[in-house]
Amino acid sequence: MTTEGRGRLITETCRRSSNTCPSSEHIRLRCPRRFGGRLRRGGWMPSVVLALAALWPGPVRAAGQSTVLSVWPDAVPGDYGDIGPERVRTPDEAPTKDAKWITNVTDPTLTVFLPPPEAHTGTAIIVCPGGGYWNLAWDLEGEEVAAWLKSVGITAFVLKYRVPRRAGQPERLPAPGPLLDAQRAVSLVRGRASEWGIHTNRIGILGFSAGGHLALATATHFDRRGYDAVDALDQFGCRPDFAIAVYPGYLIEQRPAGVEINTDTLAPYIRIPQETPPVFLVHATDDRVAGAENSAEMYLALKRADVPVELHLYVGGGHGFGVRKTGQLCSSWTDRCIDWLSNRSLLSGAVISE
């Protein structure tokens, strides 16, 4: 299908004073199409959902006011090796000093953050922190993001997926285990949606950096589940209904060190099947960790495939700004994301009740 006319380039000049916003322009690329039709699928199966909720075997743990669920009921498929106990990186070994970095994850979990009942929209988002598939920026790109989502009525599920890479997995390529964790997480949330008052066709995924890659991989591999069904929850689809990727990496072709990187080509493992859900992309043009070419090339590929996609490029911001207010224009990406969600009727609608 042709995409001519579907994309449009919008330049938005920042209205803040130069003292609070060093960026002069914010570039927004939008490929509009109604969130619906063949891309919107899934529906209510209340009797099946209730039965599955009663049968759920996974452990449930308390974490303050949040609930922590094991993603897998028993053995974690595809995992191997002894990497030691899960731990938080010490300040001396952490990649940066502004985040809580978790590593050695062997028991993937979902931490549930429920919005206030009066604000509940029935929409859910699975949050994937970044960390290069070596660590997880648990607060910066996990808990703080969940707090923001709660504030706009979205139920957040922060995914603690497997890190670091296991022995023998290439350093410059995505690790395979996290995709299985994310696919399972989508099925789990959809299968137990009635417990949290969630619409089964309003389950999205949001990720940062490597987690942004994971969000996009989940959105484009829903037709290739990477593990055999482990229980009845896996009868529920693992296709997210929308995906949000903030400064994602691992999207453009990578070459060995010392060899020039072709920044005009998506990595060969990137695929865009039919019914890929709508995508929202965010990047700063001065990102030196995962260049903005990652999002730009992904935008173009999605647009060519006639997938609804919106890209926000910011002149300043670097890498790893999360949802924090930095004083730069990139901090407004959350407002633009709310607009995008609202335009797709994902922030309105009655709360599901039995």
C-alpha positions as CSV (number, residue, x, y, z in Angstrom):
1,M,0.0,0.0,0.0
2,T,1.3,3.5,-0.8
3,T,2.1,5.8,2.1
4,E,2.1,8.9,0.0
5,G,0.4,11.7,1.8
6,R,0.2,9.8,5.1
7,G,3.3,11.5,6.6
8,R,3.6,15.1,7.4
9,L,6.4,17.2,8.8
10,I,5.6,19.7,11.5
11,T,8.1,22.2,13.0
12,E,7.1,23.5,16.4
13,T,9.0,26.5,17.7
14,C,9.5,26.4,21.5
15,R,7.6,29.2,23.3
16,R,9.6,29.0,26.4
17,S,12.2,31.6,27.2
18,S,15.8,30.9,26.2
19,N,16.7,30.7,29.8
20,T,14.6,27.6,30.4
21,C,14.8,25.9,27.0
22,P,18.1,25.9,25.1
23,S,16.4,24.2,22.1
24,S,15.0,26.4,19.4
25,E,13.0,23.9,17.5
26,H,11.1,20.7,18.1
27,I,10.5,18.6,15.0
28,R,7.5,16.4,14.9
29,L,6.8,13.8,12.2
30,R,3.3,12.4,12.2
31,C,1.8,9.7,10.1
32,P,-1.9,9.8,11.1
33,R,-4.4,7.1,10.7
34,R,-7.3,6.1,12.8
35,F,-6.5,3.8,15.7
36,G,-9.0,1.1,14.7
37,G,-10.1,-1.0,11.8
38,R,-8.0,-4.1,11.3
39,L,-5.3,-2.8,13.7
40,R,-7.6,-2.8,16.6
41,R,-8.5,-6.2,17.8
42,G,-9.1,-8.2,20.9
43,G,-12.2,-8.0,23.0
44,W,-13.8,-9.0,26.3
45,M,-13.9,-12.6,27.3
46,P,-15.0,-12.1,31.0
47,S,-15.8,-15.7,31.8
48,V,-12.5,-17.0,30.4
49,V,-10.6,-14.2,32.2
50,L,-12.1,-14.9,35.5
51,A,-11.4,-18.6,35.2
52,L,-7.8,-18.0,34.4
53,A,-7.4,-15.5,37.2
54,A,-8.5,-18.2,39.6
55,L,-6.1,-20.7,38.2
56,W,-3.0,-18.4,38.1
57,P,-0.1,-20.3,39.7
58,G,2.5,-17.5,39.8
59,P,3.8,-16.1,43.0
60,V,2.5,-12.7,44.2
61,R,4.7,-10.5,46.3
62,A,4.2,-7.2,48.0
63,A,6.3,-4.1,47.2
64,G,5.1,-1.3,49.3
65,Q,1.7,-0.3,47.7
66,S,2.5,-2.2,44.6
67,T,2.1,-5.9,43.7
68,V,4.9,-7.9,42.2
69,L,4.0,-10.9,39.9
70,S,6.4,-13.5,38.6
71,V,6.1,-13.5,34.8
72,W,6.7,-17.2,34.5
73,P,4.9,-19.8,36.7
74,D,7.8,-22.2,36.8
75,A,11.1,-22.5,34.9
76,V,12.1,-19.5,32.8
77,P,12.2,-20.8,29.2
78,G,15.4,-20.4,27.2
79,D,17.5,-19.3,30.2
80,Y,20.8,-20.8,31.1
81,G,24.0,-20.2,33.1
82,D,24.8,-19.1,36.7
83,I,25.1,-15.3,36.8
84,G,24.8,-15.0,40.6
85,P,22.0,-13.4,42.7
86,E,20.1,-10.4,41.6
87,R,21.6,-7.1,42.9
88,V,21.7,-3.4,42.6
89,R,24.9,-2.0,41.1
90,T,27.1,0.0,43.5
91,P,27.8,3.6,42.7
92,D,31.3,2.8,41.7
93,E,30.2,0.3,39.0
94,A,26.9,1.8,37.9
95,P,26.8,3.2,34.3
96,T,25.6,6.5,35.7
97,K,25.0,8.0,39.1
98,D,21.5,9.3,38.5
99,A,19.7,5.9,38.5
100,K,19.2,2.7,40.4
101,W,20.7,0.0,38.3
102,I,19.6,-3.6,38.7
103,T,21.4,-6.6,37.2
104,N,21.6,-10.4,37.4
105,V,17.8,-10.8,36.8
106,T,16.9,-14.5,36.5
107,D,13.2,-14.3,37.8
108,P,11.4,-11.8,35.5
109,T,8.6,-9.9,37.3
110,L,5.9,-7.4,36.7
111,T,5.4,-4.7,39.3
112,V,1.8,-3.4,39.2
113,F,1.0,0.3,39.7
114,L,-2.7,1.1,39.9
115,P,-4.1,4.6,39.2
116,P,-6.6,6.2,41.6
117,P,-10.1,4.7,41.0
118,E,-11.5,8.1,40.0
119,A,-8.8,8.5,37.3
120,H,-8.9,4.9,35.9
121,T,-9.1,4.8,32.1
122,G,-9.0,1.0,31.5
123,T,-5.7,1.4,29.6
124,A,-2.5,-0.5,30.6
125,I,1.1,0.0,29.6
126,I,4.0,-2.5,30.2
127,V,7.1,-0.4,31.0
128,C,10.6,-1.7,29.9
129,P,13.5,0.1,31.5
130,G,16.7,0.5,29.5
131,G,20.3,-0.5,30.3
132,G,21.8,-2.0,27.2
133,Y,20.6,-5.5,28.0
134,W,23.2,-5.5,30.8
135,N,21.3,-3.6,33.5
136,L,17.9,-2.0,34.2
137,A,17.5,1.7,35.1
138,W,14.9,0.7,37.5
139,D,13.9,4.1,38.9
140,L,14.7,6.4,36.1
141,E,13.0,4.4,33.4
142,G,10.8,2.2,35.5
143,E,9.2,3.4,38.7
144,E,9.2,7.1,37.8
145,V,7.6,6.3,34.5
146,A,4.9,4.2,36.3
147,A,4.2,7.2,38.6
148,W,3.6,9.4,35.5
149,L,1.3,6.9,33.9
150,K,-0.7,6.5,37.1
151,S,-1.2,10.2,37.2
152,V,-3.0,10.1,33.9
153,G,-5.1,7.1,34.8
154,I,-3.1,4.3,33.2
155,T,-2.3,1.1,35.0
156,A,1.5,0.5,34.7
157,F,3.3,-2.8,34.8
158,V,7.1,-2.4,35.1
159,L,8.8,-5.4,33.6
160,K,12.0,-6.6,35.2
161,Y,13.3,-8.7,32.3
162,R,16.3,-10.9,32.1
163,V,19.7,-9.1,32.3
164,P,22.6,-9.3,31.6
165,R,23.2,-11.1,28.4
166,R,24.1,-14.7,29.0
167,A,27.4,-16.2,28.1
168,G,27.9,-16.5,24.3
169,Q,25.3,-13.9,23.4
170,P,26.8,-11.2,21.1
171,E,27.4,-7.8,22.8
172,R,26.3,-5.7,19.9
173,L,23.0,-7.5,19.3
174,P,19.8,-7.6,21.4
175,A,19.6,-10.5,23.9
176,P,16.9,-13.1,23.1
177,G,15.5,-13.8,26.6
178,P,13.9,-10.4,27.2
179,L,11.6,-10.7,24.2
180,L,10.2,-13.9,25.6
181,D,9.6,-12.1,28.9
182,A,7.9,-9.2,27.2
183,Q,5.7,-11.5,25.0
184,R,4.6,-13.4,28.1
185,A,4.0,-10.2,30.0
186,V,1.5,-9.0,27.3
187,S,-0.4,-12.3,27.5
188,L,-0.4,-12.3,31.3
189,V,-1.8,-8.8,31.5
190,R,-4.4,-9.5,28.8
191,G,-5.4,-12.8,30.4
192,R,-5.9,-11.2,33.9
193,A,-7.2,-7.9,32.7
194,S,-10.4,-8.1,34.6
195,E,-8.5,-8.1,37.9
196,W,-7.3,-4.5,37.2
197,G,-10.2,-3.2,35.2
198,I,-8.3,-3.2,31.9
199,H,-9.7,-3.3,28.4
200,T,-8.1,-6.3,26.6
201,N,-7.6,-4.1,23.5
202,R,-5.9,-1.3,25.4
203,I,-2.7,-2.9,26.4
204,G,0.4,-1.1,25.2
205,I,4.2,-1.3,25.8
206,L,6.7,1.5,26.5
207,G,10.4,1.3,26.6
208,F,13.6,3.3,26.9
209,S,16.9,2.8,25.1
210,A,17.4,-1.0,25.0
211,G,13.9,-1.2,26.5
212,G,12.7,0.9,23.6
213,H,14.1,-1.8,21.3
214,L,12.4,-4.4,23.3
215,A,9.0,-2.6,23.1
216,L,9.4,-2.4,19.3
217,A,10.5,-6.0,19.0
218,T,7.4,-7.1,21.0
219,A,5.2,-5.0,18.7
220,T,6.7,-6.6,15.6
221,H,7.1,-10.3,16.8
222,F,3.6,-10.9,18.1
223,D,3.2,-13.5,15.3
224,R,6.3,-15.4,16.3
225,R,6.0,-16.3,20.0
226,G,9.5,-17.4,21.1
227,Y,8.4,-20.2,23.5
228,D,5.9,-23.0,23.8
229,A,2.8,-22.3,25.8
230,V,3.4,-22.8,29.5
231,D,-0.2,-22.5,30.7
232,A,-3.7,-21.2,29.7
233,L,-2.6,-17.6,29.8
234,D,-0.6,-18.1,26.7
235,Q,-3.8,-18.6,24.7
236,F,-4.2,-14.8,24.9
237,G,-2.4,-12.9,22.2
238,C,1.0,-11.3,22.8
239,R,0.4,-8.4,20.4
240,P,0.5,-5.0,22.2
241,D,-2.2,-2.6,21.0
242,F,0.3,0.2,20.7
243,A,4.0,0.8,21.3
244,I,6.0,3.7,22.6
245,A,9.8,3.8,22.2
246,V,12.0,6.6,23.7
247,Y,15.5,6.9,22.4
248,P,15.6,3.2,21.3
249,G,18.8,1.5,20.2
250,Y,19.7,-1.6,18.2
251,L,17.5,-0.6,15.3
252,I,20.1,0.3,12.7
253,E,22.7,-2.0,11.2
254,Q,25.7,-2.6,13.5
255,R,29.2,-3.4,12.3
256,P,32.3,-4.6,14.2
257,A,34.3,-2.0,16.0
258,G,36.5,0.0,13.5
259,V,34.1,-0.7,10.6
260,E,31.9,2.2,9.4
261,I,28.3,1.8,10.4
262,N,25.7,2.2,7.7
263,T,23.2,4.5,9.5
264,D,20.8,4.3,6.5
265,T,19.9,0.7,7.0
266,L,17.7,-1.0,9.6
267,A,19.3,-4.0,11.3
268,P,18.6,-7.2,9.4
269,Y,16.6,-8.7,12.4
270,I,14.1,-5.8,12.3
271,R,10.8,-6.9,10.7
272,I,7.5,-5.1,10.3
273,P,4.6,-7.6,9.8
274,Q,1.1,-6.8,8.8
275,E,-1.0,-5.6,11.8
276,T,2.0,-4.0,13.5
277,P,0.3,-1.7,16.1
278,P,0.6,2.1,16.1
279,V,4.0,3.4,17.2
280,F,5.1,6.6,19.0
281,L,8.9,7.4,18.8
282,V,10.9,9.9,20.8
283,H,14.6,10.9,20.3
284,A,17.1,13.7,20.8
285,T,19.3,14.6,17.9
286,D,22.4,14.9,20.1
287,D,22.1,11.4,21.5
288,R,25.6,9.9,21.5
289,V,24.6,6.5,23.0
290,A,21.9,5.5,20.6
291,G,21.8,7.9,17.7
292,A,18.6,9.5,16.5
293,E,19.0,7.6,13.2
294,N,17.6,4.6,15.1
295,S,14.2,6.3,15.5
296,A,14.4,8.1,12.1
297,E,15.0,4.9,10.1
298,M,12.3,3.0,12.1
299,Y,9.9,5.8,11.4
300,L,10.5,5.6,7.7
301,A,10.2,1.8,7.6
302,L,6.9,1.9,9.5
303,K,5.6,4.6,7.3
304,R,6.5,2.6,4.2
305,A,4.6,-0.3,5.7
306,D,1.6,1.9,6.3
307,V,1.8,1.5,10.1
308,P,0.4,4.6,12.0
309,V,3.6,6.2,13.4
310,E,4.5,9.5,15.0
311,L,8.1,10.7,15.6
312,H,9.3,13.5,17.8
313,L,12.9,14.6,17.4
314,Y,14.3,17.2,19.8
315,V,17.4,19.3,19.2
316,G,18.7,18.7,22.8
317,G,18.4,16.2,25.5
318,G,21.1,13.5,24.9
319,H,20.3,10.1,26.2
320,G,18.6,8.8,29.3
321,F,16.3,11.7,30.3
322,G,13.3,9.5,31.1
323,V,10.3,11.4,32.3
324,R,12.4,13.9,34.4
325,K,11.9,17.6,33.9
326,T,15.4,18.7,32.6
327,G,14.5,22.2,31.5
328,Q,15.0,21.2,27.9
329,L,12.2,20.9,25.4
330,C,12.6,17.1,25.3
331,S,11.0,17.0,28.7
332,S,7.7,17.8,26.9
333,W,7.6,14.5,25.2
334,T,5.2,13.2,27.9
335,D,2.7,15.9,27.0
336,R,2.9,15.0,23.3
337,C,2.5,11.3,24.2
338,I,-0.6,12.1,26.2
339,D,-2.0,13.9,23.2
340,W,-1.2,10.9,21.1
341,L,-2.9,8.5,23.5
342,S,-5.9,10.8,23.9
343,N,-6.3,11.2,20.1
344,R,-6.7,7.4,20.0
345,S,-9.3,7.4,22.8
346,L,-6.9,5.5,25.1
347,L,-7.4,8.0,28.0
348,S,-11.2,7.9,28.0
349,G,-13.9,5.4,28.4
350,A,-15.7,3.6,31.2
351,V,-13.8,1.6,33.7
352,I,-14.5,-2.1,33.3
353,S,-16.5,-3.6,36.2
354,E,-18.1,-7.0,36.8
